Amino acid sequence: MTDTAHERRRLAARLAQDGALKTPAWRAAVESVPRELFLHPGVFLPEGGLWRPMTAVGADPTEWVRTAYTLDTLTTQLDGHLTADQVSEPVAGLPTSSSTMPALVVGMIESLDVEYGHQVLEIGTGTGYSAALMCHRLGEDNVTTVEVDPAVAARADAALETAGFSTWTVTGDGLLGHPRRAPYDRVIATCLVKRIPYAWVRQTKPGGIILATVGAWANGSGLAKVTVNEDGTAEGRIIGRASFMQARSQATTPVDGDFSARTAYADGERQTKMSPLVLHEWMPAFLAQLAAPGAQLVQATTSTGARLLYLFAPERESFAEFSADGTGWRVRQGGPVRLWDDIEKALTAWQGAGSPDIASVGLRVTDRAHTYWIGEDPELRWEHRLDAAY
Ligand SMILES: C[S@@+](CC[C@H](N)C(=O)[O-])C[C@H]1O[C@@H](n2cnc3c(N)ncnc32)[C@H](O)[C@@H]1O
């Protein structure tokens, strides 16, 4: 087996240079844990809209090591079952497990503010690489990691053993946490969640920290960092942008099919005050999810090539349909929730506040609701209640 000490040191140096890696103890972890051990049986590399398989066994050793130490996310599973050893040609598919880009993994574990002796619960073991970094820093008995996919969990467990860590790899739905080893000092999720499950708050000690990416849109989710209070609530803020694959048990089914039937009955039509294309930008997309929870942004093209843009909230039987009219945009809305009215109001208030960054968003989690806010403006305050359907 190739000794990758040089590549590990180089990776650590690049992460430190980019500002993701800050503390000597995490640097030591990156320099020690071989990422390639966690990529068996192989990875899928993006190529022309497809995924090219590359296996650990059989690949050119130099190319394999170079791939393992890329700064990119390495996809290890497609469509919930396919691994790189099962195909020989490029394939289509949706990534369902991966080794996340090292800068994001390291940036997140740096933000966890861990101290030696802390008990950490990780949701989304994936390859096990991030769990291995934490085991290096905290000791294998202090890390519990939960993976929903049994085959992925088994591979991660084997890789962790090979790397020398007999940690607690649990197969199950991480949205439930892992009560048997609770309470934890830190909870970190490396999959996207619509909201922080209250089970995580319950399983975290007062003063403990939960770090998780919240949202449902790939390019509009926020990394939430909340501290658990004595009274069983948790409070903090969104500390930055982050993007992850959705937690499987919460994964949204994308709206598909006959859009004309979905938009047949509108209750009103008007000119928009701003272009809906603003929703392609990260912060407006994040705000749209706060203002219209459960809404999906859908793009389509007609047979004549015309571009169509919609917002659908299927659980709330509501839609907004946009059409460019030469000078601006018109919106037709239907259903009990005026999705675009709510989003436009939020975006207008946000622009009025000087378009602050995602790090201006506060978050409070209770057993009943998530409350988000920016500053004091009541128009920039959103309560998502667990008893509301979306
Ligand atoms: C981006 S990968 C994790 C990356 C990993 N921490 C690493 O660095 O290798 C996300 C993982 O979360 C897992 N996952 C998705 N939903 C989950 C859930 N509800 N509970 C636990 N794991 C889940 C997926 O199967 C996938 O393996």
The ligand as an SDF file (V2000), in Angstrom:
LIG
                    3D

 27 29  0  0  0  0  0  0  0  0999 V2000
  -22.3860   13.4910    2.8260 C   0  0  0  0  0  0  0  0  0  0  0  0
  -22.4570   11.8750    3.4580 S   0  0  0  0  0  0  0  0  0  0  0  0
  -21.5460   11.9410    4.9580 C   0  0  0  0  0  0  0  0  0  0  0  0
  -20.1230   12.3370    4.8360 C   0  0  0  0  0  0  0  0  0  0  0  0
  -19.3020   11.7280    5.9200 C   0  0  0  0  0  0  0  0  0  0  0  0
  -19.4930   12.3430    7.1930 N   0  0  0  0  0  0  0  0  0  0  0  0
  -17.8530   11.6750    5.4750 C   0  0  0  0  0  0  0  0  0  0  0  0
  -17.1510   12.6250    5.6930 O   0  0  0  0  0  0  0  0  0  0  0  0
  -17.4750   10.7090    4.8810 O   0  0  0  0  0  0  0  0  0  0  0  0
  -24.1050   11.8290    4.1180 C   0  0  0  0  0  0  0  0  0  0  0  0
  -24.4760   10.5030    4.7060 C   0  0  0  0  0  0  0  0  0  0  0  0
  -25.6450   10.6950    5.4900 O   0  0  0  0  0  0  0  0  0  0  0  0
  -26.3680    9.5000    5.4290 C   0  0  0  0  0  0  0  0  0  0  0  0
  -27.7390    9.7590    5.8720 N   0  0  0  0  0  0  0  0  0  0  0  0
  -28.7730   10.2730    5.1690 C   0  0  0  0  0  0  0  0  0  0  0  0
  -29.8720   10.3440    5.9280 N   0  0  0  0  0  0  0  0  0  0  0  0
  -29.5380    9.8680    7.1550 C   0  0  0  0  0  0  0  0  0  0  0  0
  -30.2540    9.6780    8.3640 C   0  0  0  0  0  0  0  0  0  0  0  0
  -31.5400    9.9870    8.4560 N   0  0  0  0  0  0  0  0  0  0  0  0
  -29.5810    9.1540    9.4190 N   0  0  0  0  0  0  0  0  0  0  0  0
  -28.2650    8.8290    9.3290 C   0  0  0  0  0  0  0  0  0  0  0  0
  -27.5490    8.9710    8.1980 N   0  0  0  0  0  0  0  0  0  0  0  0
  -28.1640    9.4930    7.1290 C   0  0  0  0  0  0  0  0  0  0  0  0
  -26.2600    9.0970    3.9690 C   0  0  0  0  0  0  0  0  0  0  0  0
  -26.5760    7.7260    3.7770 O   0  0  0  0  0  0  0  0  0  0  0  0
  -24.8160    9.4380    3.6740 C   0  0  0  0  0  0  0  0  0  0  0  0
  -23.9890    8.3280    3.8560 O   0  0  0  0  0  0  0  0  0  0  0  0
  1  2  1  0
  2  3  1  0
  2 10  1  0
  3  4  1  0
  4  5  1  0
  5  6  1  0
  5  7  1  0
  7  8  2  0
  7  9  1  0
 10 11  1  0
 11 12  1  0
 11 26  1  0
 12 13  1  0
 13 14  1  0
 13 24  1  0
 14 15  1  0
 14 23  1  0
 15 16  2  0
 16 17  1  0
 17 18  1  0
 17 23  2  0
 18 19  1  0
 18 20  2  0
 20 21  1  0
 21 22  2  0
 22 23  1  0
 24 25  1  0
 24 26  1  0
 26 27  1  0
M  CHG  2   2   1   9  -1
M  END
$$$$
